[in-house]
Amino acid sequence: MRTVPIPLVFLPGTFSVWDWLEMVDSIQILPEEDLPALHNAANAASLRAGKSYLFLFGSVLILTMIGAFLSAVSVTTSENKSLKALLTGIAFFVGFILTSTLRAKKHEREWYGGRAIAESVKTLTWRFMCRAEPYSGELAPKAVDEAFLSSLNDILSQRKSLFAALNGELGNGPQITNRMREVRSWDTEHRREFYVNARIENQRGWYSDKAKANRRKEDIWFAVIMIAQVGAAVSALLLVYSPDSRLNLTGSFSMIATAALAWLQVKRHQELAQSYNVTAQELGLIAAKAGHIAKDDQLSAFVADAENAISREHTLWIARRDNP
């Protein structure tokens, strides 16, 4: 959830700015405590697993580079040779342990599985609050609650392997919060304005920022790869003129380039930049239609379009992780 203030979008012919003064805090952010407990538990599990996976993966790459660098260093005395061999062995052995942990813990599966649950629950939550299908305003309150809880149960049953990873403490809260019921009770105009600002504009800003950030990171890592490749080439050429040199960094630079390429692959900056930018633009086109919404059935269709656009990006993200 984006937590910085977002710009308010007022549509022509709607209520005045003064009507918003009592709702400003709600528009700028929808706190996690106002979302279902299942979302919060899955989100926490996903963040925890993602950090663990990237830490272990990055540590393995760093230790491998350290081992490669030590192997490239030439020493003369027997003591230094023993120390070099010891440090090299430690680097590769610790790397082996971390690789085994990475394989056994399956943090990546918990990472994207948790996100899939959290984002699916969030989509259903917005549909519930806006009285969008399948939680229309024509249904009785009890029927709506039962339908929503049934949907949450269906989502959870599809990811049974994540039961152990879900944070029990965060999962103790309500699945239908008071804030969700409050927003659902508003009239069509208030729900429309709230959705445009707190959901669409919020997500547009998030996707736009992330697209830019991923483009910058892609440029940085490609620069690292190219610099390392040049370093390897220069090191190899120096050996032509000094074949007896004790320092051969060709392998080390090659390892740096390979590690940077592997990191770029796991982070997928280029693909994310493209998909995030497309989603931001698509949400902008959908938001432009908001001014024509005056009835609940129109709002329901509008919310469905926006949530489908957001869900497509999440589905692609999961597919990229399932098929690296």
CORWO-V591638 format. One record per residue. N is the residue number from 1. SS is DSSP state (2 for helix, 1 for strand, 0 for the rest). BURIAL is b if it has 16 or more other ideal C-beta (glycine too) atoms within 10 Angstrom, else e. D_LAST is the distance of its C-alpha to the last C-alpha in whole Angstrom. Layout:
# CORWO-V591638
n={N;N}
ss={SS;SS}
burial={BURIAL;BURIAL}
d_last={D_LAST;D_LAST}
This chain:
# CORWO-V591638
n={1;2;3;4;5;6;7;8;9;10;11;12;13;14;15;16;17;18;19;20;21;22;23;24;25;26;27;28;29;30;31;32;33;34;35;36;37;38;39;40;41;42;43;44;45;46;47;48;49;50;51;52;53;54;55;56;57;58;59;60;61;62;63;64;65;66;67;68;69;70;71;72;73;74;75;76;77;78;79;80;81;82;83;84;85;86;87;88;89;90;91;92;93;94;95;96;97;98;99;100;101;102;103;104;105;106;107;108;109;110;111;112;113;114;115;116;117;118;119;120;121;122;123;124;125;126;127;128;129;130;131;132;133;134;135;136;137;138;139;140;141;142;143;144;145;146;147;148;149;150;151;152;153;154;155;156;157;158;159;160;161;162;163;164;165;166;167;168;169;170;171;172;173;174;175;176;177;178;179;180;181;182;183;184;185;186;187;188;189;190;191;192;193;194;195;196;197;198;199;200;201;202;203;204;205;206;207;208;209;210;211;212;213;214;215;216;217;218;219;220;221;222;223;224;225;226;227;228;229;230;231;232;233;234;235;236;237;238;239;240;241;242;243;244;245;246;247;248;249;250;251;252;253;254;255;256;257;258;259;260;261;262;263;264;265;266;267;268;269;270;271;272;273;274;275;276;277;278;279;280;281;282;283;284;285;286;287;288;289;290;291;292;293;294;295;296;297;298;299;300;301;302;303;304;305;306;307;308;309;310;311;312;313;314;315;316;317;318;319;320;321;322;323;324}
ss={0;0;0;0;0;0;0;0;0;0;0;0;0;0;0;0;2;2;2;2;0;0;0;2;2;2;2;2;0;0;0;2;2;2;0;0;2;2;2;2;2;2;2;2;2;2;2;2;2;2;2;2;2;2;2;2;2;2;2;2;2;2;2;2;2;2;2;2;2;2;2;2;1;0;0;0;0;2;2;2;2;2;2;2;2;2;2;2;2;2;2;2;2;2;2;2;2;2;2;2;2;2;2;2;2;0;2;2;2;2;2;2;2;2;2;2;2;2;2;2;2;2;2;2;2;2;2;2;2;0;0;0;0;0;0;0;0;0;0;0;2;2;2;2;2;2;2;2;2;2;2;2;2;2;2;2;2;0;0;2;2;2;2;2;2;0;0;0;0;2;2;2;0;0;0;0;0;2;2;2;2;2;2;2;2;0;0;2;2;2;2;2;2;2;2;2;2;2;2;2;2;2;2;2;2;2;2;2;2;2;2;2;2;2;2;2;2;2;2;2;2;2;2;2;2;2;2;2;2;2;2;2;2;2;2;2;2;2;2;2;2;0;0;0;0;0;1;0;0;2;2;2;2;2;2;2;2;2;2;2;2;2;2;2;2;2;2;0;2;2;2;2;2;2;2;2;2;2;2;2;2;2;2;2;2;2;2;0;0;2;2;2;0;0;0;2;2;2;2;2;2;2;2;2;2;2;2;2;2;2;2;2;2;2;2;2;2;2;2;2;2;2;0;0}
burial={e;b;e;e;e;b;e;b;e;e;e;e;e;b;e;e;e;e;e;b;e;e;b;e;e;b;b;b;b;b;e;b;e;b;b;b;b;b;b;b;b;b;b;b;b;b;e;b;b;b;e;b;b;b;e;b;b;e;b;b;b;e;b;b;b;b;b;b;b;b;b;b;e;e;e;e;e;e;e;e;e;e;e;e;e;e;e;b;e;e;b;b;e;e;b;e;e;b;b;e;e;b;e;e;e;e;b;b;b;b;b;b;b;b;b;b;b;b;b;b;b;b;b;b;b;b;b;b;b;b;b;b;e;e;b;b;b;e;e;e;e;e;e;b;b;e;e;b;e;e;b;b;e;e;b;b;e;e;b;e;e;b;e;e;b;b;b;e;e;b;b;e;b;e;b;b;b;e;b;b;e;e;b;b;e;b;e;b;b;b;b;b;b;b;b;b;b;b;b;b;b;b;b;b;b;b;b;b;e;b;b;e;e;b;b;e;b;b;e;e;b;e;e;b;b;e;e;b;b;e;b;b;e;e;b;e;e;e;e;e;e;e;e;e;e;e;e;b;b;b;e;b;b;b;b;b;b;b;b;b;e;e;b;b;e;e;b;b;b;b;e;b;b;e;b;b;b;b;b;b;e;b;b;e;e;b;b;e;e;b;e;e;b;e;e;b;e;e;b;b;e;b;b;e;e;b;b;e;b;b;e;e;b;b;e;e;b;e;e;e;b;e;e;e}
d_last={26;28;31;33;35;34;37;39;39;42;43;46;49;47;49;50;48;51;49;46;47;47;43;42;40;39;37;36;34;33;33;31;34;35;31;31;31;28;26;27;26;23;22;24;22;18;20;21;18;16;18;19;15;15;19;18;15;17;20;19;18;21;23;22;23;26;27;26;29;31;31;32;35;38;41;44;46;45;45;42;40;40;39;36;35;35;33;31;30;30;27;25;26;25;22;22;23;20;18;19;20;16;15;18;18;15;15;11;12;16;14;13;15;18;17;17;20;22;21;22;25;26;26;28;30;31;32;34;36;36;38;35;34;34;36;39;42;44;43;45;44;43;41;39;38;38;35;33;33;33;29;28;29;27;24;24;25;22;20;23;20;21;24;25;23;25;27;31;33;31;31;35;35;36;34;36;37;41;39;37;40;42;40;40;44;44;45;43;44;43;40;39;39;37;34;34;35;33;30;29;31;29;26;26;27;24;22;24;24;20;20;23;21;18;20;22;19;17;21;22;19;19;23;22;20;23;26;25;24;28;29;28;30;33;33;33;36;38;38;39;42;42;41;43;41;40;37;34;31;29;27;26;25;23;21;21;20;17;16;16;14;12;13;12;8;8;11;9;13;14;12;13;17;17;16;18;21;21;21;24;26;26;27;30;31;31;33;35;36;37;41;42;41;44;44;42;40;39;38;36;34;33;32;30;29;27;26;24;23;21;20;18;16;15;14;12;11;10;8;6;6;6;4;0}
